[in-house]
Amino acid sequence: MPELCRFFGVVIKMFHDDHNPPHFHAFYGEDDAIFDIRHVSLLKGKLPPRVLGFVTEWAAMHQNELLDRWQCAQAGEALQGIDPLE
């Protein structure tokens, strides 16, 4: 699973040829979650509240890039990284 970004201990990844809806995976310590890209919302899993806020803010800022990476992943193409939250 290619890594797209890393910030504040959070690792953002996306699978190639994954199921719909367009989404990404966020990992933080022992916690992990799946986020819907189009609605910038939590689909499954859990993260600490503060981390959930960081990931949601980052995803909203980079929604178009995430959708682009989703299309690339579905086509089996290499995924470029996305700038971290600062």
PyMOL Python script that loads the backbone (N, CA, C, O; Angstrom):
from pymol import cmd

cmd.read_pdbstr("""\
ATOM      1  N   MET A   1       0.855  -1.167   0.000  1.00  0.00           N
ATOM      2  CA  MET A   1       0.000   0.000   0.000  1.00  0.00           C
ATOM      3  C   MET A   1       0.901   1.230   0.000  1.00  0.00           C
ATOM      4  O   MET A   1       1.607   1.472   0.979  1.00  0.00           O
ATOM      5  N   PRO A   2       0.891   2.004  -1.071  1.00  0.00           N
ATOM      6  CA  PRO A   2       1.751   3.184  -1.153  1.00  0.00           C
ATOM      7  C   PRO A   2       1.416   4.244  -0.101  1.00  0.00           C
ATOM      8  O   PRO A   2       0.251   4.507   0.196  1.00  0.00           O
ATOM      9  N   GLU A   3       2.464   4.837   0.447  1.00  0.00           N
ATOM     10  CA  GLU A   3       2.312   5.926   1.410  1.00  0.00           C
ATOM     11  C   GLU A   3       2.211   7.245   0.650  1.00  0.00           C
ATOM     12  O   GLU A   3       3.058   7.556  -0.187  1.00  0.00           O
ATOM     13  N   LEU A   4       1.169   8.015   0.951  1.00  0.00           N
ATOM     14  CA  LEU A   4       0.968   9.312   0.307  1.00  0.00           C
ATOM     15  C   LEU A   4       1.533  10.457   1.121  1.00  0.00           C
ATOM     16  O   LEU A   4       1.997  11.455   0.568  1.00  0.00           O
ATOM     17  N   CYS A   5       1.493  10.311   2.452  1.00  0.00           N
ATOM     18  CA  CYS A   5       1.870  11.432   3.298  1.00  0.00           C
ATOM     19  C   CYS A   5       2.115  10.950   4.729  1.00  0.00           C
ATOM     20  O   CYS A   5       1.642   9.893   5.147  1.00  0.00           O
ATOM     21  N   ARG A   6       2.877  11.773   5.462  1.00  0.00           N
ATOM     22  CA  ARG A   6       3.153  11.497   6.871  1.00  0.00           C
ATOM     23  C   ARG A   6       3.232  12.841   7.596  1.00  0.00           C
ATOM     24  O   ARG A   6       3.969  13.734   7.179  1.00  0.00           O
ATOM     25  N   PHE A   7       2.469  12.978   8.684  1.00  0.00           N
ATOM     26  CA  PHE A   7       2.505  14.207   9.487  1.00  0.00           C
ATOM     27  C   PHE A   7       2.013  13.915  10.903  1.00  0.00           C
ATOM     28  O   PHE A   7       1.077  13.140  11.097  1.00  0.00           O
ATOM     29  N   PHE A   8       2.649  14.537  11.877  1.00  0.00           N
ATOM     30  CA  PHE A   8       2.272  14.428  13.293  1.00  0.00           C
ATOM     31  C   PHE A   8       2.068  12.981  13.744  1.00  0.00           C
ATOM     32  O   PHE A   8       1.201  12.708  14.575  1.00  0.00           O
ATOM     33  N   GLY A   9       2.851  12.062  13.208  1.00  0.00           N
ATOM     34  CA  GLY A   9       2.728  10.654  13.570  1.00  0.00           C
ATOM     35  C   GLY A   9       1.666   9.899  12.796  1.00  0.00           C
ATOM     36  O   GLY A   9       1.486   8.700  13.009  1.00  0.00           O
ATOM     37  N   VAL A  10       0.963  10.572  11.906  1.00  0.00           N
ATOM     38  CA  VAL A  10      -0.083   9.957  11.083  1.00  0.00           C
ATOM     39  C   VAL A  10       0.533   9.526   9.755  1.00  0.00           C
ATOM     40  O   VAL A  10       1.315  10.267   9.158  1.00  0.00           O
ATOM     41  N   VAL A  11       0.180   8.334   9.300  1.00  0.00           N
ATOM     42  CA  VAL A  11       0.618   7.849   7.995  1.00  0.00           C
ATOM     43  C   VAL A  11      -0.631   7.674   7.133  1.00  0.00           C
ATOM     44  O   VAL A  11      -1.582   7.001   7.529  1.00  0.00           O
ATOM     45  N   ILE A  12      -0.615   8.281   5.960  1.00  0.00           N
ATOM     46  CA  ILE A  12      -1.734   8.211   5.020  1.00  0.00           C
ATOM     47  C   ILE A  12      -1.322   7.304   3.865  1.00  0.00           C
ATOM     48  O   ILE A  12      -0.276   7.502   3.245  1.00  0.00           O
ATOM     49  N   LYS A  13      -2.166   6.301   3.585  1.00  0.00           N
ATOM     50  CA  LYS A  13      -1.872   5.345   2.513  1.00  0.00           C
ATOM     51  C   LYS A  13      -3.107   5.120   1.652  1.00  0.00           C
ATOM     52  O   LYS A  13      -4.231   5.436   2.041  1.00  0.00           O
ATOM     53  N   MET A  14      -2.859   4.558   0.456  1.00  0.00           N
ATOM     54  CA  MET A  14      -3.945   4.228  -0.456  1.00  0.00           C
ATOM     55  C   MET A  14      -3.580   2.938  -1.190  1.00  0.00           C
ATOM     56  O   MET A  14      -2.453   2.780  -1.660  1.00  0.00           O
ATOM     57  N   PHE A  15      -4.530   2.027  -1.282  1.00  0.00           N
ATOM     58  CA  PHE A  15      -4.326   0.774  -2.006  1.00  0.00           C
ATOM     59  C   PHE A  15      -4.522   0.985  -3.504  1.00  0.00           C
ATOM     60  O   PHE A  15      -5.299   1.842  -3.924  1.00  0.00           O
ATOM     61  N   HIS A  16      -3.810   0.195  -4.303  1.00  0.00           N
ATOM     62  CA  HIS A  16      -4.081   0.145  -5.735  1.00  0.00           C
ATOM     63  C   HIS A  16      -5.310  -0.737  -5.954  1.00  0.00           C
ATOM     64  O   HIS A  16      -5.498  -1.732  -5.254  1.00  0.00           O
ATOM     65  N   ASP A  17      -6.138  -0.371  -6.922  1.00  0.00           N
ATOM     66  CA  ASP A  17      -7.304  -1.155  -7.334  1.00  0.00           C
ATOM     67  C   ASP A  17      -8.197  -1.514  -6.148  1.00  0.00           C
ATOM     68  O   ASP A  17      -8.634  -2.659  -6.029  1.00  0.00           O
ATOM     69  N   ASP A  18      -8.472  -0.550  -5.272  1.00  0.00           N
ATOM     70  CA  ASP A  18      -9.302  -0.766  -4.087  1.00  0.00           C
ATOM     71  C   ASP A  18     -10.774  -0.544  -4.440  1.00  0.00           C
ATOM     72  O   ASP A  18     -11.094  -0.017  -5.505  1.00  0.00           O
ATOM     73  N   HIS A  19     -11.661  -0.950  -3.537  1.00  0.00           N
ATOM     74  CA  HIS A  19     -13.106  -0.843  -3.731  1.00  0.00           C
ATOM     75  C   HIS A  19     -13.586   0.605  -3.585  1.00  0.00           C
ATOM     76  O   HIS A  19     -12.920   1.429  -2.959  1.00  0.00           O
ATOM     77  N   ASN A  20     -14.743   0.899  -4.167  1.00  0.00           N
ATOM     78  CA  ASN A  20     -15.383   2.210  -3.999  1.00  0.00           C
ATOM     79  C   ASN A  20     -16.080   2.269  -2.658  1.00  0.00           C
ATOM     80  O   ASN A  20     -16.364   1.216  -2.088  1.00  0.00           O
ATOM     81  N   PRO A  21     -16.369   3.432  -2.127  1.00  0.00           N
ATOM     82  CA  PRO A  21     -16.141   4.758  -2.669  1.00  0.00           C
ATOM     83  C   PRO A  21     -14.670   5.151  -2.564  1.00  0.00           C
ATOM     84  O   PRO A  21     -13.912   4.517  -1.829  1.00  0.00           O
ATOM     85  N   PRO A  22     -14.261   6.181  -3.285  1.00  0.00           N
ATOM     86  CA  PRO A  22     -12.875   6.646  -3.185  1.00  0.00           C
ATOM     87  C   PRO A  22     -12.526   6.957  -1.728  1.00  0.00           C
ATOM     88  O   PRO A  22     -13.238   7.700  -1.052  1.00  0.00           O
ATOM     89  N   HIS A  23     -11.429   6.383  -1.262  1.00  0.00           N
ATOM     90  CA  HIS A  23     -11.059   6.544   0.141  1.00  0.00           C
ATOM     91  C   HIS A  23      -9.559   6.395   0.337  1.00  0.00           C
ATOM     92  O   HIS A  23      -8.833   5.973  -0.563  1.00  0.00           O
ATOM     93  N   PHE A  24      -9.109   6.754   1.544  1.00  0.00           N
ATOM     94  CA  PHE A  24      -7.722   6.536   1.934  1.00  0.00           C
ATOM     95  C   PHE A  24      -7.703   5.990   3.352  1.00  0.00           C
ATOM     96  O   PHE A  24      -8.693   6.060   4.081  1.00  0.00           O
ATOM     97  N   HIS A  25      -6.562   5.449   3.720  1.00  0.00           N
ATOM     98  CA  HIS A  25      -6.368   4.858   5.041  1.00  0.00           C
ATOM     99  C   HIS A  25      -5.435   5.748   5.851  1.00  0.00           C
ATOM    100  O   HIS A  25      -4.425   6.232   5.340  1.00  0.00           O
ATOM    101  N   ALA A  26      -5.780   5.960   7.112  1.00  0.00           N
ATOM    102  CA  ALA A  26      -4.941   6.740   8.027  1.00  0.00           C
ATOM    103  C   ALA A  26      -4.546   5.845   9.195  1.00  0.00           C
ATOM    104  O   ALA A  26      -5.394   5.174   9.784  1.00  0.00           O
ATOM    105  N   PHE A  27      -3.265   5.837   9.527  1.00  0.00           N
ATOM    106  CA  PHE A  27      -2.735   5.025  10.621  1.00  0.00           C
ATOM    107  C   PHE A  27      -2.062   5.938  11.638  1.00  0.00           C
ATOM    108  O   PHE A  27      -1.319   6.851  11.278  1.00  0.00           O
ATOM    109  N   TYR A  28      -2.334   5.676  12.908  1.00  0.00           N
ATOM    110  CA  TYR A  28      -1.723   6.451  13.983  1.00  0.00           C
ATOM    111  C   TYR A  28      -1.527   5.500  15.158  1.00  0.00           C
ATOM    112  O   TYR A  28      -2.492   5.117  15.819  1.00  0.00           O
ATOM    113  N   GLY A  29      -0.282   5.121  15.416  1.00  0.00           N
ATOM    114  CA  GLY A  29      -0.013   4.158  16.484  1.00  0.00           C
ATOM    115  C   GLY A  29      -0.770   2.865  16.233  1.00  0.00           C
ATOM    116  O   GLY A  29      -0.641   2.257  15.171  1.00  0.00           O
ATOM    117  N   GLU A  30      -1.559   2.449  17.212  1.00  0.00           N
ATOM    118  CA  GLU A  30      -2.356   1.222  17.098  1.00  0.00           C
ATOM    119  C   GLU A  30      -3.700   1.463  16.412  1.00  0.00           C
ATOM    120  O   GLU A  30      -4.424   0.510  16.123  1.00  0.00           O
ATOM    121  N   ASP A  31      -4.037   2.710  16.154  1.00  0.00           N
ATOM    122  CA  ASP A  31      -5.338   3.052  15.572  1.00  0.00           C
ATOM    123  C   ASP A  31      -5.244   3.204  14.059  1.00  0.00           C
ATOM    124  O   ASP A  31      -4.204   3.574  13.515  1.00  0.00           O
ATOM    125  N   ASP A  32      -6.356   2.908  13.399  1.00  0.00           N
ATOM    126  CA  ASP A  32      -6.425   3.139  11.958  1.00  0.00           C
ATOM    127  C   ASP A  32      -7.861   3.454  11.574  1.00  0.00           C
ATOM    128  O   ASP A  32      -8.805   3.094  12.278  1.00  0.00           O
ATOM    129  N   ALA A  33      -8.005   4.127  10.453  1.00  0.00           N
ATOM    130  CA  ALA A  33      -9.322   4.543   9.988  1.00  0.00           C
ATOM    131  C   ALA A  33      -9.317   4.673   8.471  1.00  0.00           C
ATOM    132  O   ALA A  33      -8.272   4.830   7.839  1.00  0.00           O
ATOM    133  N   ILE A  34     -10.513   4.602   7.914  1.00  0.00           N
ATOM    134  CA  ILE A  34     -10.714   4.782   6.480  1.00  0.00           C
ATOM    135  C   ILE A  34     -11.585   6.019   6.290  1.00  0.00           C
ATOM    136  O   ILE A  34     -12.610   6.175   6.952  1.00  0.00           O
ATOM    137  N   PHE A  35     -11.164   6.900   5.374  1.00  0.00           N
ATOM    138  CA  PHE A  35     -11.868   8.162   5.133  1.00  0.00           C
ATOM    139  C   PHE A  35     -12.386   8.237   3.707  1.00  0.00           C
ATOM    140  O   PHE A  35     -11.665   7.936   2.757  1.00  0.00           O
ATOM    141  N   ASP A  36     -13.637   8.640   3.566  1.00  0.00           N
ATOM    142  CA  ASP A  36     -14.245   8.911   2.272  1.00  0.00           C
ATOM    143  C   ASP A  36     -13.648  10.218   1.742  1.00  0.00           C
ATOM    144  O   ASP A  36     -13.665  11.234   2.437  1.00  0.00           O
ATOM    145  N   ILE A  37     -13.128  10.193   0.532  1.00  0.00           N
ATOM    146  CA  ILE A  37     -12.490  11.385  -0.032  1.00  0.00           C
ATOM    147  C   ILE A  37     -13.532  12.420  -0.456  1.00  0.00           C
ATOM    148  O   ILE A  37     -13.361  13.609  -0.186  1.00  0.00           O
ATOM    149  N   ARG A  38     -14.587  11.995  -1.102  1.00  0.00           N
ATOM    150  CA  ARG A  38     -15.567  12.951  -1.638  1.00  0.00           C
ATOM    151  C   ARG A  38     -16.289  13.730  -0.546  1.00  0.00           C
ATOM    152  O   ARG A  38     -16.581  14.915  -0.708  1.00  0.00           O
ATOM    153  N   HIS A  39     -16.576  13.060   0.567  1.00  0.00           N
ATOM    154  CA  HIS A  39     -17.302  13.711   1.662  1.00  0.00           C
ATOM    155  C   HIS A  39     -16.387  14.116   2.815  1.00  0.00           C
ATOM    156  O   HIS A  39     -16.844  14.694   3.801  1.00  0.00           O
ATOM    157  N   VAL A  40     -15.099  13.813   2.690  1.00  0.00           N
ATOM    158  CA  VAL A  40     -14.117  14.085   3.744  1.00  0.00           C
ATOM    159  C   VAL A  40     -14.711  13.662   5.090  1.00  0.00           C
ATOM    160  O   VAL A  40     -14.851  14.462   6.015  1.00  0.00           O
ATOM    161  N   SER A  41     -15.056  12.365   5.162  1.00  0.00           N
ATOM    162  CA  SER A  41     -15.684  11.847   6.373  1.00  0.00           C
ATOM    163  C   SER A  41     -15.130  10.473   6.724  1.00  0.00           C
ATOM    164  O   SER A  41     -14.632   9.746   5.864  1.00  0.00           O
ATOM    165  N   LEU A  42     -15.228  10.139   7.988  1.00  0.00           N
ATOM    166  CA  LEU A  42     -14.784   8.848   8.495  1.00  0.00           C
ATOM    167  C   LEU A  42     -15.755   7.770   8.035  1.00  0.00           C
ATOM    168  O   LEU A  42     -16.960   7.881   8.260  1.00  0.00           O
ATOM    169  N   LEU A  43     -15.235   6.724   7.389  1.00  0.00           N
ATOM    170  CA  LEU A  43     -16.063   5.603   6.960  1.00  0.00           C
ATOM    171  C   LEU A  43     -16.022   4.466   7.968  1.00  0.00           C
ATOM    172  O   LEU A  43     -17.036   3.825   8.244  1.00  0.00           O
ATOM    173  N   LYS A  44     -14.831   4.223   8.517  1.00  0.00           N
ATOM    174  CA  LYS A  44     -14.650   3.052   9.372  1.00  0.00           C
ATOM    175  C   LYS A  44     -13.406   3.249  10.225  1.00  0.00           C
ATOM    176  O   LYS A  44     -12.453   3.903   9.801  1.00  0.00           O
ATOM    177  N   GLY A  45     -13.417   2.690  11.413  1.00  0.00           N
ATOM    178  CA  GLY A  45     -12.252   2.732  12.275  1.00  0.00           C
ATOM    179  C   GLY A  45     -12.325   3.867  13.273  1.00  0.00           C
ATOM    180  O   GLY A  45     -13.368   4.490  13.470  1.00  0.00           O
ATOM    181  N   LYS A  46     -11.169   4.120  13.906  1.00  0.00           N
ATOM    182  CA  LYS A  46     -11.136   5.190  14.899  1.00  0.00           C
ATOM    183  C   LYS A  46      -9.740   5.772  15.003  1.00  0.00           C
ATOM    184  O   LYS A  46      -8.737   5.102  14.757  1.00  0.00           O
ATOM    185  N   LEU A  47      -9.712   7.026  15.371  1.00  0.00           N
ATOM    186  CA  LEU A  47      -8.484   7.756  15.664  1.00  0.00           C
ATOM    187  C   LEU A  47      -8.776   8.630  16.879  1.00  0.00           C
ATOM    188  O   LEU A  47      -9.932   8.982  17.114  1.00  0.00           O
ATOM    189  N   PRO A  48      -7.758   8.986  17.652  1.00  0.00           N
ATOM    190  CA  PRO A  48      -7.989   9.936  18.745  1.00  0.00           C
ATOM    191  C   PRO A  48      -8.607  11.224  18.185  1.00  0.00           C
ATOM    192  O   PRO A  48      -8.300  11.613  17.059  1.00  0.00           O
ATOM    193  N   PRO A  49      -9.473  11.886  18.960  1.00  0.00           N
ATOM    194  CA  PRO A  49     -10.171  13.081  18.459  1.00  0.00           C
ATOM    195  C   PRO A  49      -9.261  14.136  17.834  1.00  0.00           C
ATOM    196  O   PRO A  49      -9.582  14.672  16.773  1.00  0.00           O
ATOM    197  N   ARG A  50      -8.152  14.436  18.464  1.00  0.00           N
ATOM    198  CA  ARG A  50      -7.251  15.459  17.912  1.00  0.00           C
ATOM    199  C   ARG A  50      -6.677  15.013  16.565  1.00  0.00           C
ATOM    200  O   ARG A  50      -6.589  15.809  15.631  1.00  0.00           O
ATOM    201  N   VAL A  51      -6.291  13.751  16.469  1.00  0.00           N
ATOM    202  CA  VAL A  51      -5.743  13.206  15.224  1.00  0.00           C
ATOM    203  C   VAL A  51      -6.824  13.166  14.149  1.00  0.00           C
ATOM    204  O   VAL A  51      -6.551  13.464  12.986  1.00  0.00           O
ATOM    205  N   LEU A  52      -8.031  12.805  14.524  1.00  0.00           N
ATOM    206  CA  LEU A  52      -9.154  12.819  13.590  1.00  0.00           C
ATOM    207  C   LEU A  52      -9.318  14.212  12.983  1.00  0.00           C
ATOM    208  O   LEU A  52      -9.561  14.349  11.784  1.00  0.00           O
ATOM    209  N   GLY A  53      -9.184  15.229  13.806  1.00  0.00           N
ATOM    210  CA  GLY A  53      -9.261  16.605  13.317  1.00  0.00           C
ATOM    211  C   GLY A  53      -8.144  16.939  12.347  1.00  0.00           C
ATOM    212  O   GLY A  53      -8.377  17.580  11.322  1.00  0.00           O
ATOM    213  N   PHE A  54      -6.917  16.501  12.669  1.00  0.00           N
ATOM    214  CA  PHE A  54      -5.781  16.748  11.774  1.00  0.00           C
ATOM    215  C   PHE A  54      -6.015  16.099  10.412  1.00  0.00           C
ATOM    216  O   PHE A  54      -5.813  16.726   9.372  1.00  0.00           O
ATOM    217  N   VAL A  55      -6.442  14.838  10.430  1.00  0.00           N
ATOM    218  CA  VAL A  55      -6.628  14.103   9.176  1.00  0.00           C
ATOM    219  C   VAL A  55      -7.759  14.723   8.357  1.00  0.00           C
ATOM    220  O   VAL A  55      -7.642  14.862   7.139  1.00  0.00           O
ATOM    221  N   THR A  56      -8.840  15.091   9.015  1.00  0.00           N
ATOM    222  CA  THR A  56      -9.964  15.712   8.316  1.00  0.00           C
ATOM    223  C   THR A  56      -9.554  17.047   7.696  1.00  0.00           C
ATOM    224  O   THR A  56      -9.908  17.339   6.554  1.00  0.00           O
ATOM    225  N   GLU A  57      -8.815  17.849   8.444  1.00  0.00           N
ATOM    226  CA  GLU A  57      -8.334  19.136   7.922  1.00  0.00           C
ATOM    227  C   GLU A  57      -7.425  18.923   6.719  1.00  0.00           C
ATOM    228  O   GLU A  57      -7.567  19.601   5.701  1.00  0.00           O
ATOM    229  N   TRP A  58      -6.488  17.980   6.835  1.00  0.00           N
ATOM    230  CA  TRP A  58      -5.557  17.686   5.745  1.00  0.00           C
ATOM    231  C   TRP A  58      -6.324  17.217   4.506  1.00  0.00           C
ATOM    232  O   TRP A  58      -6.052  17.672   3.394  1.00  0.00           O
ATOM    233  N   ALA A  59      -7.286  16.302   4.702  1.00  0.00           N
ATOM    234  CA  ALA A  59      -8.043  15.761   3.568  1.00  0.00           C
ATOM    235  C   ALA A  59      -8.855  16.846   2.869  1.00  0.00           C
ATOM    236  O   ALA A  59      -8.953  16.851   1.642  1.00  0.00           O
ATOM    237  N   ALA A  60      -9.431  17.756   3.631  1.00  0.00           N
ATOM    238  CA  ALA A  60     -10.199  18.851   3.023  1.00  0.00           C
ATOM    239  C   ALA A  60      -9.285  19.747   2.186  1.00  0.00           C
ATOM    240  O   ALA A  60      -9.671  20.205   1.110  1.00  0.00           O
ATOM    241  N   MET A  61      -8.083  19.992   2.684  1.00  0.00           N
ATOM    242  CA  MET A  61      -7.125  20.835   1.961  1.00  0.00           C
ATOM    243  C   MET A  61      -6.632  20.181   0.675  1.00  0.00           C
ATOM    244  O   MET A  61      -6.293  20.871  -0.287  1.00  0.00           O
ATOM    245  N   HIS A  62      -6.591  18.858   0.659  1.00  0.00           N
ATOM    246  CA  HIS A  62      -5.993  18.125  -0.464  1.00  0.00           C
ATOM    247  C   HIS A  62      -6.996  17.208  -1.171  1.00  0.00           C
ATOM    248  O   HIS A  62      -6.606  16.212  -1.782  1.00  0.00           O
ATOM    249  N   GLN A  63      -8.269  17.540  -1.089  1.00  0.00           N
ATOM    250  CA  GLN A  63      -9.308  16.682  -1.647  1.00  0.00           C
ATOM    251  C   GLN A  63      -9.101  16.405  -3.138  1.00  0.00           C
ATOM    252  O   GLN A  63      -9.208  15.258  -3.572  1.00  0.00           O
ATOM    253  N   ASN A  64      -8.808  17.432  -3.917  1.00  0.00           N
ATOM    254  CA  ASN A  64      -8.610  17.232  -5.358  1.00  0.00           C
ATOM    255  C   ASN A  64      -7.408  16.340  -5.639  1.00  0.00           C
ATOM    256  O   ASN A  64      -7.460  15.483  -6.522  1.00  0.00           O
ATOM    257  N   GLU A  65      -6.334  16.537  -4.896  1.00  0.00           N
ATOM    258  CA  GLU A  65      -5.149  15.690  -5.066  1.00  0.00           C
ATOM    259  C   GLU A  65      -5.461  14.246  -4.687  1.00  0.00           C
ATOM    260  O   GLU A  65      -5.015  13.314  -5.357  1.00  0.00           O
ATOM    261  N   LEU A  66      -6.227  14.061  -3.614  1.00  0.00           N
ATOM    262  CA  LEU A  66      -6.603  12.710  -3.195  1.00  0.00           C
ATOM    263  C   LEU A  66      -7.449  12.023  -4.260  1.00  0.00           C
ATOM    264  O   LEU A  66      -7.247  10.841  -4.541  1.00  0.00           O
ATOM    265  N   LEU A  67      -8.389  12.746  -4.852  1.00  0.00           N
ATOM    266  CA  LEU A  67      -9.199  12.159  -5.923  1.00  0.00           C
ATOM    267  C   LEU A  67      -8.338  11.807  -7.134  1.00  0.00           C
ATOM    268  O   LEU A  67      -8.563  10.785  -7.782  1.00  0.00           O
ATOM    269  N   ASP A  68      -7.360  12.647  -7.437  1.00  0.00           N
ATOM    270  CA  ASP A  68      -6.425  12.354  -8.524  1.00  0.00           C
ATOM    271  C   ASP A  68      -5.630  11.084  -8.217  1.00  0.00           C
ATOM    272  O   ASP A  68      -5.469  10.227  -9.086  1.00  0.00           O
ATOM    273  N   ARG A  69      -5.138  10.965  -6.996  1.00  0.00           N
ATOM    274  CA  ARG A  69      -4.368   9.772  -6.612  1.00  0.00           C
ATOM    275  C   ARG A  69      -5.254   8.528  -6.660  1.00  0.00           C
ATOM    276  O   ARG A  69      -4.790   7.446  -7.021  1.00  0.00           O
ATOM    277  N   TRP A  70      -6.532   8.683  -6.296  1.00  0.00           N
ATOM    278  CA  TRP A  70      -7.467   7.556  -6.356  1.00  0.00           C
ATOM    279  C   TRP A  70      -7.581   7.056  -7.801  1.00  0.00           C
ATOM    280  O   TRP A  70      -7.535   5.851  -8.050  1.00  0.00           O
ATOM    281  N   GLN A  71      -7.728   7.979  -8.743  1.00  0.00           N
ATOM    282  CA  GLN A  71      -7.821   7.597 -10.155  1.00  0.00           C
ATOM    283  C   GLN A  71      -6.546   6.889 -10.607  1.00  0.00           C
ATOM    284  O   GLN A  71      -6.609   5.892 -11.327  1.00  0.00           O
ATOM    285  N   CYS A  72      -5.408   7.395 -10.191  1.00  0.00           N
ATOM    286  CA  CYS A  72      -4.130   6.757 -10.532  1.00  0.00           C
ATOM    287  C   CYS A  72      -4.048   5.360  -9.929  1.00  0.00           C
ATOM    288  O   CYS A  72      -3.603   4.420 -10.587  1.00  0.00           O
ATOM    289  N   ALA A  73      -4.475   5.228  -8.684  1.00  0.00           N
ATOM    290  CA  ALA A  73      -4.431   3.926  -8.013  1.00  0.00           C
ATOM    291  C   ALA A  73      -5.335   2.924  -8.724  1.00  0.00           C
ATOM    292  O   ALA A  73      -4.966   1.760  -8.882  1.00  0.00           O
ATOM    293  N   GLN A  74      -6.508   3.365  -9.150  1.00  0.00           N
ATOM    294  CA  GLN A  74      -7.430   2.474  -9.855  1.00  0.00           C
ATOM    295  C   GLN A  74      -6.847   2.020 -11.191  1.00  0.00           C
ATOM    296  O   GLN A  74      -7.149   0.925 -11.666  1.00  0.00           O
ATOM    297  N   ALA A  75      -6.020   2.857 -11.789  1.00  0.00           N
ATOM    298  CA  ALA A  75      -5.381   2.530 -13.071  1.00  0.00           C
ATOM    299  C   ALA A  75      -4.073   1.766 -12.878  1.00  0.00           C
ATOM    300  O   ALA A  75      -3.417   1.397 -13.853  1.00  0.00           O
ATOM    301  N   GLY A  76      -3.690   1.526 -11.615  1.00  0.00           N
ATOM    302  CA  GLY A  76      -2.454   0.797 -11.337  1.00  0.00           C
ATOM    303  C   GLY A  76      -1.200   1.628 -11.517  1.00  0.00           C
ATOM    304  O   GLY A  76      -0.101   1.081 -11.612  1.00  0.00           O
ATOM    305  N   GLU A  77      -1.349   2.940 -11.564  1.00  0.00           N
ATOM    306  CA  GLU A  77      -0.204   3.832 -11.759  1.00  0.00           C
ATOM    307  C   GLU A  77       0.486   4.145 -10.434  1.00  0.00           C
ATOM    308  O   GLU A  77      -0.084   3.964  -9.358  1.00  0.00           O
ATOM    309  N   ALA A  78       1.714   4.615 -10.538  1.00  0.00           N
ATOM    310  CA  ALA A  78       2.460   5.031  -9.347  1.00  0.00           C
ATOM    311  C   ALA A  78       1.777   6.249  -8.727  1.00  0.00           C
ATOM    312  O   ALA A  78       1.243   7.104  -9.434  1.00  0.00           O
ATOM    313  N   LEU A  79       1.803   6.311  -7.404  1.00  0.00           N
ATOM    314  CA  LEU A  79       1.162   7.412  -6.694  1.00  0.00           C
ATOM    315  C   LEU A  79       2.200   8.385  -6.168  1.00  0.00           C
ATOM    316  O   LEU A  79       3.142   7.988  -5.481  1.00  0.00           O
ATOM    317  N   GLN A  80       2.028   9.651  -6.488  1.00  0.00           N
ATOM    318  CA  GLN A  80       2.913  10.694  -5.979  1.00  0.00           C
ATOM    319  C   GLN A  80       2.462  11.085  -4.579  1.00  0.00           C
ATOM    320  O   GLN A  80       1.283  10.977  -4.239  1.00  0.00           O
ATOM    321  N   GLY A  81       3.407  11.536  -3.781  1.00  0.00           N
ATOM    322  CA  GLY A  81       3.095  11.986  -2.435  1.00  0.00           C
ATOM    323  C   GLY A  81       2.299  13.282  -2.447  1.00  0.00           C
ATOM    324  O   GLY A  81       2.201  13.970  -3.463  1.00  0.00           O
ATOM    325  N   ILE A  82       1.736  13.591  -1.288  1.00  0.00           N
ATOM    326  CA  ILE A  82       0.971  14.819  -1.083  1.00  0.00           C
ATOM    327  C   ILE A  82       1.601  15.549   0.099  1.00  0.00           C
ATOM    328  O   ILE A  82       2.025  14.915   1.066  1.00  0.00           O
ATOM    329  N   ASP A  83       1.664  16.868   0.026  1.00  0.00           N
ATOM    330  CA  ASP A  83       2.274  17.661   1.094  1.00  0.00           C
ATOM    331  C   ASP A  83       1.597  17.398   2.436  1.00  0.00           C
ATOM    332  O   ASP A  83       0.382  17.209   2.495  1.00  0.00           O
ATOM    333  N   PRO A  84       2.377  17.386   3.506  1.00  0.00           N
ATOM    334  CA  PRO A  84       1.819  17.139   4.842  1.00  0.00           C
ATOM    335  C   PRO A  84       1.132  18.371   5.419  1.00  0.00           C
ATOM    336  O   PRO A  84       1.280  19.485   4.916  1.00  0.00           O
ATOM    337  N   LEU A  85       0.385  18.139   6.479  1.00  0.00           N
ATOM    338  CA  LEU A  85      -0.187  19.225   7.265  1.00  0.00           C
ATOM    339  C   LEU A  85       0.936  19.823   8.089  1.00  0.00           C
ATOM    340  O   LEU A  85       1.737  19.087   8.666  1.00  0.00           O
ATOM    341  N   GLU A  86       1.010  21.135   8.155  1.00  0.00           N
ATOM    342  CA  GLU A  86       2.086  21.785   8.914  1.00  0.00           C
ATOM    343  C   GLU A  86       1.522  22.614  10.040  1.00  0.00           C
ATOM    344  O   GLU A  86       2.277  23.234  10.788  1.00  0.00           O
TER     345      GLU A  86
END
""", "prot")
cmd.dss("prot")
cmd.show_as("cartoon", "prot")
cmd.util.cbc("prot")
cmd.orient("prot")
